[in-house]
Amino acid sequence: MRYSEAFWSVKLEELKPGKYELRVRSVDKNGFAQPEPRSGGRSGKNQVPVKLFAVE
C-alpha cells in the first residue's frame, strides 16, 4: 500500500560499548529496497531515517 507505515522493534544483544547508528529500509514487492538512493539532485523524500545510540 502506498504511503503506509509499519511499526516494528528489534532487540540488539551483545553489542560492544561504543556509538552506533541504525538505518532501516524496507523491500517492496519487486525486491527493491526503499527508499532508493536519488542521484543527480532529484527532488523527493528519499532519506533513510537514522537512530543514533550509545552502549556504555
mmCIF file of the N, C-alpha and C atoms, coordinates in Angstrom:
data_MODEL
# 
_entry.id   MODEL 
# 
loop_
_atom_site.group_PDB 
_atom_site.id 
_atom_site.type_symbol 
_atom_site.label_atom_id 
_atom_site.label_alt_id 
_atom_site.label_comp_id 
_atom_site.label_asym_id 
_atom_site.label_entity_id 
_atom_site.label_seq_id 
_atom_site.pdbx_PDB_ins_code 
_atom_site.Cartn_x 
_atom_site.Cartn_y 
_atom_site.Cartn_z 
_atom_site.occupancy 
_atom_site.B_iso_or_equiv 
_atom_site.pdbx_formal_charge 
_atom_site.auth_seq_id 
_atom_site.auth_comp_id 
_atom_site.auth_asym_id 
_atom_site.auth_atom_id 
_atom_site.pdbx_PDB_model_num 
ATOM 1   N N  . MET A 1 1  ? 0.844  -1.171 0.000  1.00 0.00 ? 1  MET A N  1 
ATOM 2   C CA . MET A 1 1  ? 0.000  0.000  0.000  1.00 0.00 ? 1  MET A CA 1 
ATOM 3   C C  . MET A 1 1  ? 0.890  1.236  0.000  1.00 0.00 ? 1  MET A C  1 
ATOM 4   N N  . ARG A 1 2  ? 0.576  2.168  -0.826 1.00 0.00 ? 2  ARG A N  1 
ATOM 5   C CA . ARG A 1 2  ? 1.360  3.389  -0.901 1.00 0.00 ? 2  ARG A CA 1 
ATOM 6   C C  . ARG A 1 2  ? 1.198  4.208  0.374  1.00 0.00 ? 2  ARG A C  1 
ATOM 7   N N  . TYR A 1 3  ? 2.293  4.845  0.766  1.00 0.00 ? 3  TYR A N  1 
ATOM 8   C CA . TYR A 1 3  ? 2.299  5.760  1.909  1.00 0.00 ? 3  TYR A CA 1 
ATOM 9   C C  . TYR A 1 3  ? 1.849  5.090  3.200  1.00 0.00 ? 3  TYR A C  1 
ATOM 10  N N  . SER A 1 4  ? 2.147  3.828  3.353  1.00 0.00 ? 4  SER A N  1 
ATOM 11  C CA . SER A 1 4  ? 1.760  3.133  4.570  1.00 0.00 ? 4  SER A CA 1 
ATOM 12  C C  . SER A 1 4  ? 2.922  3.113  5.557  1.00 0.00 ? 4  SER A C  1 
ATOM 13  N N  . GLU A 1 5  ? 2.613  2.829  6.796  1.00 0.00 ? 5  GLU A N  1 
ATOM 14  C CA . GLU A 1 5  ? 3.619  2.727  7.849  1.00 0.00 ? 5  GLU A CA 1 
ATOM 15  C C  . GLU A 1 5  ? 3.502  1.369  8.502  1.00 0.00 ? 5  GLU A C  1 
ATOM 16  N N  . ALA A 1 6  ? 4.640  0.861  8.926  1.00 0.00 ? 6  ALA A N  1 
ATOM 17  C CA . ALA A 1 6  ? 4.663  -0.398 9.672  1.00 0.00 ? 6  ALA A CA 1 
ATOM 18  C C  . ALA A 1 6  ? 5.518  -0.178 10.910 1.00 0.00 ? 6  ALA A C  1 
ATOM 19  N N  . PHE A 1 7  ? 5.037  -0.601 12.033 1.00 0.00 ? 7  PHE A N  1 
ATOM 20  C CA . PHE A 1 7  ? 5.775  -0.451 13.277 1.00 0.00 ? 7  PHE A CA 1 
ATOM 21  C C  . PHE A 1 7  ? 6.450  -1.768 13.611 1.00 0.00 ? 7  PHE A C  1 
ATOM 22  N N  . TRP A 1 8  ? 7.669  -1.692 14.081 1.00 0.00 ? 8  TRP A N  1 
ATOM 23  C CA . TRP A 1 8  ? 8.440  -2.889 14.372 1.00 0.00 ? 8  TRP A CA 1 
ATOM 24  C C  . TRP A 1 8  ? 9.404  -2.589 15.503 1.00 0.00 ? 8  TRP A C  1 
ATOM 25  N N  . SER A 1 9  ? 10.047 -3.610 16.005 1.00 0.00 ? 9  SER A N  1 
ATOM 26  C CA . SER A 1 9  ? 11.056 -3.425 17.040 1.00 0.00 ? 9  SER A CA 1 
ATOM 27  C C  . SER A 1 9  ? 12.191 -4.415 16.786 1.00 0.00 ? 9  SER A C  1 
ATOM 28  N N  . VAL A 1 10 ? 13.320 -4.141 17.408 1.00 0.00 ? 10 VAL A N  1 
ATOM 29  C CA . VAL A 1 10 ? 14.484 -5.012 17.273 1.00 0.00 ? 10 VAL A CA 1 
ATOM 30  C C  . VAL A 1 10 ? 15.187 -5.083 18.626 1.00 0.00 ? 10 VAL A C  1 
ATOM 31  N N  . LYS A 1 11 ? 15.701 -6.245 18.958 1.00 0.00 ? 11 LYS A N  1 
ATOM 32  C CA . LYS A 1 11 ? 16.449 -6.415 20.197 1.00 0.00 ? 11 LYS A CA 1 
ATOM 33  C C  . LYS A 1 11 ? 17.900 -6.690 19.817 1.00 0.00 ? 11 LYS A C  1 
ATOM 34  N N  . LEU A 1 12 ? 18.764 -5.734 20.092 1.00 0.00 ? 12 LEU A N  1 
ATOM 35  C CA . LEU A 1 12 ? 20.177 -5.860 19.770 1.00 0.00 ? 12 LEU A CA 1 
ATOM 36  C C  . LEU A 1 12 ? 20.906 -6.366 21.008 1.00 0.00 ? 12 LEU A C  1 
ATOM 37  N N  . GLU A 1 13 ? 21.497 -7.530 20.898 1.00 0.00 ? 13 GLU A N  1 
ATOM 38  C CA . GLU A 1 13 ? 22.170 -8.139 22.042 1.00 0.00 ? 13 GLU A CA 1 
ATOM 39  C C  . GLU A 1 13 ? 23.677 -8.198 21.816 1.00 0.00 ? 13 GLU A C  1 
ATOM 40  N N  . GLU A 1 14 ? 24.411 -8.210 22.926 1.00 0.00 ? 14 GLU A N  1 
ATOM 41  C CA . GLU A 1 14 ? 25.859 -8.391 22.934 1.00 0.00 ? 14 GLU A CA 1 
ATOM 42  C C  . GLU A 1 14 ? 26.613 -7.357 22.095 1.00 0.00 ? 14 GLU A C  1 
ATOM 43  N N  . LEU A 1 15 ? 26.146 -6.102 22.134 1.00 0.00 ? 15 LEU A N  1 
ATOM 44  C CA . LEU A 1 15 ? 26.877 -5.038 21.458 1.00 0.00 ? 15 LEU A CA 1 
ATOM 45  C C  . LEU A 1 15 ? 28.021 -4.560 22.348 1.00 0.00 ? 15 LEU A C  1 
ATOM 46  N N  . LYS A 1 16 ? 29.160 -4.336 21.745 1.00 0.00 ? 16 LYS A N  1 
ATOM 47  C CA . LYS A 1 16 ? 30.294 -3.810 22.496 1.00 0.00 ? 16 LYS A CA 1 
ATOM 48  C C  . LYS A 1 16 ? 30.054 -2.334 22.780 1.00 0.00 ? 16 LYS A C  1 
ATOM 49  N N  . PRO A 1 17 ? 30.633 -1.798 23.868 1.00 0.00 ? 17 PRO A N  1 
ATOM 50  C CA . PRO A 1 17 ? 30.472 -0.376 24.163 1.00 0.00 ? 17 PRO A CA 1 
ATOM 51  C C  . PRO A 1 17 ? 30.954 0.487  22.992 1.00 0.00 ? 17 PRO A C  1 
ATOM 52  N N  . GLY A 1 18 ? 30.205 1.517  22.721 1.00 0.00 ? 18 GLY A N  1 
ATOM 53  C CA . GLY A 1 18 ? 30.560 2.424  21.638 1.00 0.00 ? 18 GLY A CA 1 
ATOM 54  C C  . GLY A 1 18 ? 29.342 3.151  21.125 1.00 0.00 ? 18 GLY A C  1 
ATOM 55  N N  . LYS A 1 19 ? 29.547 3.950  20.079 1.00 0.00 ? 19 LYS A N  1 
ATOM 56  C CA . LYS A 1 19 ? 28.461 4.704  19.444 1.00 0.00 ? 19 LYS A CA 1 
ATOM 57  C C  . LYS A 1 19 ? 28.049 3.976  18.179 1.00 0.00 ? 19 LYS A C  1 
ATOM 58  N N  . TYR A 1 20 ? 26.750 3.912  17.951 1.00 0.00 ? 20 TYR A N  1 
ATOM 59  C CA . TYR A 1 20 ? 26.192 3.202  16.812 1.00 0.00 ? 20 TYR A CA 1 
ATOM 60  C C  . TYR A 1 20 ? 25.145 4.060  16.113 1.00 0.00 ? 20 TYR A C  1 
ATOM 61  N N  . GLU A 1 21 ? 24.871 3.731  14.852 1.00 0.00 ? 21 GLU A N  1 
ATOM 62  C CA . GLU A 1 21 ? 23.728 4.311  14.162 1.00 0.00 ? 21 GLU A CA 1 
ATOM 63  C C  . GLU A 1 21 ? 22.998 3.180  13.451 1.00 0.00 ? 21 GLU A C  1 
ATOM 64  N N  . LEU A 1 22 ? 21.680 3.221  13.521 1.00 0.00 ? 22 LEU A N  1 
ATOM 65  C CA . LEU A 1 22 ? 20.832 2.192  12.950 1.00 0.00 ? 22 LEU A CA 1 
ATOM 66  C C  . LEU A 1 22 ? 20.038 2.818  11.813 1.00 0.00 ? 22 LEU A C  1 
ATOM 67  N N  . ARG A 1 23 ? 20.148 2.216  10.630 1.00 0.00 ? 23 ARG A N  1 
ATOM 68  C CA . ARG A 1 23 ? 19.382 2.660  9.458  1.00 0.00 ? 23 ARG A CA 1 
ATOM 69  C C  . ARG A 1 23 ? 18.598 1.464  8.938  1.00 0.00 ? 23 ARG A C  1 
ATOM 70  N N  . VAL A 1 24 ? 17.343 1.670  8.617  1.00 0.00 ? 24 VAL A N  1 
ATOM 71  C CA . VAL A 1 24 ? 16.481 0.575  8.194  1.00 0.00 ? 24 VAL A CA 1 
ATOM 72  C C  . VAL A 1 24 ? 15.743 0.974  6.922  1.00 0.00 ? 24 VAL A C  1 
ATOM 73  N N  . ARG A 1 25 ? 15.736 0.043  5.961  1.00 0.00 ? 25 ARG A N  1 
ATOM 74  C CA . ARG A 1 25 ? 14.980 0.247  4.728  1.00 0.00 ? 25 ARG A CA 1 
ATOM 75  C C  . ARG A 1 25 ? 14.045 -0.940 4.531  1.00 0.00 ? 25 ARG A C  1 
ATOM 76  N N  . SER A 1 26 ? 12.946 -0.709 3.875  1.00 0.00 ? 26 SER A N  1 
ATOM 77  C CA . SER A 1 26 ? 12.017 -1.799 3.571  1.00 0.00 ? 26 SER A CA 1 
ATOM 78  C C  . SER A 1 26 ? 12.295 -2.319 2.162  1.00 0.00 ? 26 SER A C  1 
ATOM 79  N N  . VAL A 1 27 ? 11.687 -3.442 1.826  1.00 0.00 ? 27 VAL A N  1 
ATOM 80  C CA . VAL A 1 27 ? 11.818 -4.029 0.495  1.00 0.00 ? 27 VAL A CA 1 
ATOM 81  C C  . VAL A 1 27 ? 10.421 -4.124 -0.100 1.00 0.00 ? 27 VAL A C  1 
ATOM 82  N N  . ASP A 1 28 ? 10.262 -3.622 -1.346 1.00 0.00 ? 28 ASP A N  1 
ATOM 83  C CA . ASP A 1 28 ? 8.936  -3.637 -1.960 1.00 0.00 ? 28 ASP A CA 1 
ATOM 84  C C  . ASP A 1 28 ? 8.631  -5.003 -2.586 1.00 0.00 ? 28 ASP A C  1 
ATOM 85  N N  . LYS A 1 29 ? 7.445  -5.134 -3.184 1.00 0.00 ? 29 LYS A N  1 
ATOM 86  C CA . LYS A 1 29 ? 7.015  -6.409 -3.762 1.00 0.00 ? 29 LYS A CA 1 
ATOM 87  C C  . LYS A 1 29 ? 7.946  -6.907 -4.865 1.00 0.00 ? 29 LYS A C  1 
ATOM 88  N N  . ASN A 1 30 ? 8.654  -6.000 -5.520 1.00 0.00 ? 30 ASN A N  1 
ATOM 89  C CA . ASN A 1 30 ? 9.554  -6.368 -6.606 1.00 0.00 ? 30 ASN A CA 1 
ATOM 90  C C  . ASN A 1 30 ? 10.967 -6.668 -6.120 1.00 0.00 ? 30 ASN A C  1 
ATOM 91  N N  . GLY A 1 31 ? 11.194 -6.606 -4.806 1.00 0.00 ? 31 GLY A N  1 
ATOM 92  C CA . GLY A 1 31 ? 12.502 -6.917 -4.249 1.00 0.00 ? 31 GLY A CA 1 
ATOM 93  C C  . GLY A 1 31 ? 13.471 -5.754 -4.213 1.00 0.00 ? 31 GLY A C  1 
ATOM 94  N N  . PHE A 1 32 ? 12.985 -4.531 -4.419 1.00 0.00 ? 32 PHE A N  1 
ATOM 95  C CA . PHE A 1 32 ? 13.838 -3.349 -4.402 1.00 0.00 ? 32 PHE A CA 1 
ATOM 96  C C  . PHE A 1 32 ? 13.759 -2.664 -3.043 1.00 0.00 ? 32 PHE A C  1 
ATOM 97  N N  . ALA A 1 33 ? 14.938 -2.326 -2.485 1.00 0.00 ? 33 ALA A N  1 
ATOM 98  C CA . ALA A 1 33 ? 14.973 -1.613 -1.207 1.00 0.00 ? 33 ALA A CA 1 
ATOM 99  C C  . ALA A 1 33 ? 14.407 -0.217 -1.404 1.00 0.00 ? 33 ALA A C  1 
ATOM 100 N N  . GLN A 1 34 ? 13.623 0.229  -0.427 1.00 0.00 ? 34 GLN A N  1 
ATOM 101 C CA . GLN A 1 34 ? 13.012 1.557  -0.480 1.00 0.00 ? 34 GLN A CA 1 
ATOM 102 C C  . GLN A 1 34 ? 13.356 2.303  0.797  1.00 0.00 ? 34 GLN A C  1 
ATOM 103 N N  . PRO A 1 35 ? 13.606 3.573  0.778  1.00 0.00 ? 35 PRO A N  1 
ATOM 104 C CA . PRO A 1 35 ? 13.667 4.398  -0.420 1.00 0.00 ? 35 PRO A CA 1 
ATOM 105 C C  . PRO A 1 35 ? 14.968 4.162  -1.176 1.00 0.00 ? 35 PRO A C  1 
ATOM 106 N N  . GLU A 1 36 ? 14.885 4.227  -2.498 1.00 0.00 ? 36 GLU A N  1 
ATOM 107 C CA . GLU A 1 36 ? 16.072 4.066  -3.323 1.00 0.00 ? 36 GLU A CA 1 
ATOM 108 C C  . GLU A 1 36 ? 16.882 5.355  -3.302 1.00 0.00 ? 36 GLU A C  1 
ATOM 109 N N  . PRO A 1 37 ? 18.206 5.235  -3.419 1.00 0.00 ? 37 PRO A N  1 
ATOM 110 C CA . PRO A 1 37 ? 19.036 6.455  -3.461 1.00 0.00 ? 37 PRO A CA 1 
ATOM 111 C C  . PRO A 1 37 ? 18.690 7.299  -4.679 1.00 0.00 ? 37 PRO A C  1 
ATOM 112 N N  . ARG A 1 38 ? 18.710 8.587  -4.505 1.00 0.00 ? 38 ARG A N  1 
ATOM 113 C CA . ARG A 1 38 ? 18.451 9.506  -5.614 1.00 0.00 ? 38 ARG A CA 1 
ATOM 114 C C  . ARG A 1 38 ? 19.762 10.139 -6.028 1.00 0.00 ? 38 ARG A C  1 
ATOM 115 N N  . SER A 1 39 ? 20.078 10.021 -7.276 1.00 0.00 ? 39 SER A N  1 
ATOM 116 C CA . SER A 1 39 ? 21.306 10.646 -7.781 1.00 0.00 ? 39 SER A CA 1 
ATOM 117 C C  . SER A 1 39 ? 20.953 11.863 -8.623 1.00 0.00 ? 39 SER A C  1 
ATOM 118 N N  . GLY A 1 40 ? 21.918 12.718 -8.821 1.00 0.00 ? 40 GLY A N  1 
ATOM 119 C CA . GLY A 1 40 ? 21.700 13.870 -9.695 1.00 0.00 ? 40 GLY A CA 1 
ATOM 120 C C  . GLY A 1 40 ? 20.822 14.949 -9.123 1.00 0.00 ? 40 GLY A C  1 
ATOM 121 N N  . GLY A 1 41 ? 20.651 14.990 -7.801 1.00 0.00 ? 41 GLY A N  1 
ATOM 122 C CA . GLY A 1 41 ? 19.897 16.080 -7.198 1.00 0.00 ? 41 GLY A CA 1 
ATOM 123 C C  . GLY A 1 41 ? 18.410 16.056 -7.504 1.00 0.00 ? 41 GLY A C  1 
ATOM 124 N N  . ARG A 1 42 ? 17.851 14.893 -7.737 1.00 0.00 ? 42 ARG A N  1 
ATOM 125 C CA . ARG A 1 42 ? 16.404 14.822 -7.981 1.00 0.00 ? 42 ARG A CA 1 
ATOM 126 C C  . ARG A 1 42 ? 15.647 15.236 -6.729 1.00 0.00 ? 42 ARG A C  1 
ATOM 127 N N  . SER A 1 43 ? 14.441 15.688 -6.932 1.00 0.00 ? 43 SER A N  1 
ATOM 128 C CA . SER A 1 43 ? 13.640 16.094 -5.776 1.00 0.00 ? 43 SER A CA 1 
ATOM 129 C C  . SER A 1 43 ? 12.899 14.889 -5.218 1.00 0.00 ? 43 SER A C  1 
ATOM 130 N N  . GLY A 1 44 ? 12.370 15.043 -4.046 1.00 0.00 ? 44 GLY A N  1 
ATOM 131 C CA . GLY A 1 44 ? 11.599 13.981 -3.414 1.00 0.00 ? 44 GLY A CA 1 
ATOM 132 C C  . GLY A 1 44 ? 12.230 13.556 -2.110 1.00 0.00 ? 44 GLY A C  1 
ATOM 133 N N  . LYS A 1 45 ? 11.423 12.940 -1.270 1.00 0.00 ? 45 LYS A N  1 
ATOM 134 C CA . LYS A 1 45 ? 11.909 12.469 0.024  1.00 0.00 ? 45 LYS A CA 1 
ATOM 135 C C  . LYS A 1 45 ? 12.444 11.053 -0.142 1.00 0.00 ? 45 LYS A C  1 
ATOM 136 N N  . ASN A 1 46 ? 13.738 10.895 0.061  1.00 0.00 ? 46 ASN A N  1 
ATOM 137 C CA . ASN A 1 46 ? 14.331 9.578  -0.102 1.00 0.00 ? 46 ASN A CA 1 
ATOM 138 C C  . ASN A 1 46 ? 15.351 9.276  0.987  1.00 0.00 ? 46 ASN A C  1 
ATOM 139 N N  . GLN A 1 47 ? 15.348 10.050 2.035  1.00 0.00 ? 47 GLN A N  1 
ATOM 140 C CA . GLN A 1 47 ? 16.314 9.841  3.099  1.00 0.00 ? 47 GLN A CA 1 
ATOM 141 C C  . GLN A 1 47 ? 15.959 8.586  3.891  1.00 0.00 ? 47 GLN A C  1 
ATOM 142 N N  . VAL A 1 48 ? 16.992 7.854  4.290  1.00 0.00 ? 48 VAL A N  1 
ATOM 143 C CA . VAL A 1 48 ? 16.806 6.704  5.155  1.00 0.00 ? 48 VAL A CA 1 
ATOM 144 C C  . VAL A 1 48 ? 16.942 7.217  6.587  1.00 0.00 ? 48 VAL A C  1 
ATOM 145 N N  . PRO A 1 49 ? 15.880 7.127  7.385  1.00 0.00 ? 49 PRO A N  1 
ATOM 146 C CA . PRO A 1 49 ? 15.974 7.627  8.763  1.00 0.00 ? 49 PRO A CA 1 
ATOM 147 C C  . PRO A 1 49 ? 17.073 6.921  9.537  1.00 0.00 ? 49 PRO A C  1 
ATOM 148 N N  . VAL A 1 50 ? 17.645 7.632  10.501 1.00 0.00 ? 50 VAL A N  1 
ATOM 149 C CA . VAL A 1 50 ? 18.736 7.073  11.294 1.00 0.00 ? 50 VAL A CA 1 
ATOM 150 C C  . VAL A 1 50 ? 18.430 7.262  12.770 1.00 0.00 ? 50 VAL A C  1 
ATOM 151 N N  . LYS A 1 51 ? 18.787 6.268  13.566 1.00 0.00 ? 51 LYS A N  1 
ATOM 152 C CA . LYS A 1 51 ? 18.668 6.343  15.036 1.00 0.00 ? 51 LYS A CA 1 
ATOM 153 C C  . LYS A 1 51 ? 20.068 6.198  15.595 1.00 0.00 ? 51 LYS A C  1 
ATOM 154 N N  . LEU A 1 52 ? 20.552 7.247  16.259 1.00 0.00 ? 52 LEU A N  1 
ATOM 155 C CA . LEU A 1 52 ? 21.864 7.222  16.895 1.00 0.00 ? 52 LEU A CA 1 
ATOM 156 C C  . LEU A 1 52 ? 21.702 6.783  18.344 1.00 0.00 ? 52 LEU A C  1 
ATOM 157 N N  . PHE A 1 53 ? 22.608 5.903  18.802 1.00 0.00 ? 53 PHE A N  1 
ATOM 158 C CA . PHE A 1 53 ? 22.561 5.491  20.197 1.00 0.00 ? 53 PHE A CA 1 
ATOM 159 C C  . PHE A 1 53 ? 23.941 5.064  20.643 1.00 0.00 ? 53 PHE A C  1 
ATOM 160 N N  . ALA A 1 54 ? 24.126 5.028  21.959 1.00 0.00 ? 54 ALA A N  1 
ATOM 161 C CA . ALA A 1 54 ? 25.421 4.636  22.536 1.00 0.00 ? 54 ALA A CA 1 
ATOM 162 C C  . ALA A 1 54 ? 25.208 3.499  23.521 1.00 0.00 ? 54 ALA A C  1 
ATOM 163 N N  . VAL A 1 55 ? 26.180 2.596  23.550 1.00 0.00 ? 55 VAL A N  1 
ATOM 164 C CA . VAL A 1 55 ? 26.198 1.494  24.510 1.00 0.00 ? 55 VAL A CA 1 
ATOM 165 C C  . VAL A 1 55 ? 27.354 1.749  25.450 1.00 0.00 ? 55 VAL A C  1 
ATOM 166 N N  . GLU A 1 56 ? 27.079 1.743  26.739 1.00 0.00 ? 56 GLU A N  1 
ATOM 167 C CA . GLU A 1 56 ? 28.132 2.009  27.711 1.00 0.00 ? 56 GLU A CA 1 
ATOM 168 C C  . GLU A 1 56 ? 28.488 0.760  28.476 1.00 0.00 ? 56 GLU A C  1 
# 
